[in-house]
Amino acid sequence: MSESAASDIVEFGFQIDATQGETAVNVAALDHVIAPVLGEIGNGFSIPPSHRRMAVRFRQEPPSPRQQPGQQLWDVFVGVRQRGDAIVLGEEVLYAVERAGVRFEQMAQIVLTNGCQEAAF
């Protein structure tokens, strides 16, 4: 079991093939879908509290066969301070995003404990 301490940060990363305009739409959709899950299950809140929950960056990589013309690979990160089972939270986030039909290449999850929190975002 992956029980998180109250001071742990759980960071989810989504890779999305999209144009810059599509990325903005996908980020808004992810935020809309994930926020209720984090509030209900993870007792989540923004890290740091004065910043948005999402961070987005472009990653220069060779195009994948699935990319459409004009699309690039984008990383979207969601970080929350969380109590409880990080695996259950990750599964619920994944299921919510899939049910909502938000398209992404892959999702990763990292639990950052007290000594590693400076690596978040």
C-alpha positions in Angstrom: 0.0 0.0 0.0 1.2 3.5 -0.8 -0.1 5.5 2.2 0.9 9.2 1.9 1.8 11.2 5.0 0.0 14.5 5.4 3.1 16.4 4.2 3.6 14.4 1.0 3.0 16.0 -2.4 1.5 13.8 -5.1 2.3 15.0 -8.6 0.5 13.7 -11.7 2.0 14.2 -15.1 0.1 13.9 -18.4 1.7 13.9 -21.8 -0.6 15.3 -24.5 0.0 15.6 -28.3 -1.7 18.9 -29.2 -1.4 22.3 -30.9 -0.9 25.2 -28.5 -4.6 26.0 -28.8 -5.6 22.4 -28.2 -3.3 22.4 -25.1 -5.2 25.2 -23.5 -8.5 23.4 -24.0 -7.0 20.1 -22.7 -5.6 21.8 -19.6 -9.0 23.4 -18.8 -10.6 20.0 -19.3 -8.1 18.3 -17.0 -8.6 20.9 -14.4 -12.4 20.6 -14.6 -12.2 16.8 -14.3 -9.4 16.4 -11.8 -10.3 19.1 -9.3 -13.4 17.4 -7.9 -11.5 14.1 -7.5 -8.7 15.8 -5.6 -11.3 17.5 -3.4 -13.4 14.5 -2.7 -10.8 11.7 -2.4 -7.4 13.3 -1.9 -8.3 16.3 0.3 -6.1 18.0 -2.2 -5.1 21.7 -2.4 -2.8 23.7 -4.6 0.9 23.5 -4.1 2.0 26.1 -3.3 -1.4 27.6 -2.2 -0.7 30.9 -4.0 -0.2 29.2 -7.4 -2.5 27.4 -9.8 -2.7 23.7 -9.5 -1.5 23.1 -13.1 1.9 23.6 -14.7 2.4 23.2 -18.5 5.5 22.9 -20.6 6.4 22.1 -24.2 8.8 19.2 -24.7 10.9 19.0 -27.9 10.7 15.4 -29.0 10.6 13.7 -32.4 7.0 13.5 -33.5 5.1 10.3 -32.7 3.0 8.5 -35.4 -0.1 9.6 -33.6 0.6 13.3 -33.8 -1.5 15.3 -36.3 0.1 18.1 -38.3 1.0 21.1 -36.1 0.8 19.1 -32.8 3.6 18.9 -30.3 4.2 17.0 -27.1 3.1 18.9 -24.0 3.6 17.9 -20.3 0.8 18.9 -17.9 1.5 18.6 -14.2 -0.9 18.6 -11.3 0.4 18.7 -7.8 -1.5 18.3 -4.5 -0.7 17.8 -0.9 -2.4 14.6 0.0 -3.4 12.3 2.8 -4.2 8.7 2.4 -3.5 6.1 -0.2 -1.8 7.7 -3.2 -2.4 4.7 -5.4 -6.2 5.0 -4.9 -6.0 8.7 -5.7 -4.0 8.0 -8.8 -6.5 5.4 -10.0 -9.5 7.7 -9.4 -7.7 10.6 -11.3 -7.0 8.3 -14.2 -10.5 6.9 -14.3 -12.0 10.4 -14.2 -9.8 11.7 -17.0 -10.6 8.6 -19.2 -14.4 8.8 -18.5 -14.3 12.5 -19.5 -12.7 11.6 -22.8 -9.6 13.8 -22.3 -7.0 12.5 -24.7 -3.5 12.0 -23.5 -0.5 9.8 -24.4 0.4 8.7 -20.9 0.0 9.6 -17.2 2.7 9.3 -14.5 2.4 9.7 -10.7 5.2 10.6 -8.3 4.9 10.9 -4.5 7.3 13.5 -3.1 8.1 13.2 0.6 9.3 16.0 2.8 12.9 15.7 1.7 12.1 15.8 -2.1 9.4 18.5 -2.3 11.6 21.1 -3.9 11.4 18.9 -7.0 7.7 19.6 -7.4 6.9 21.6 -10.5 
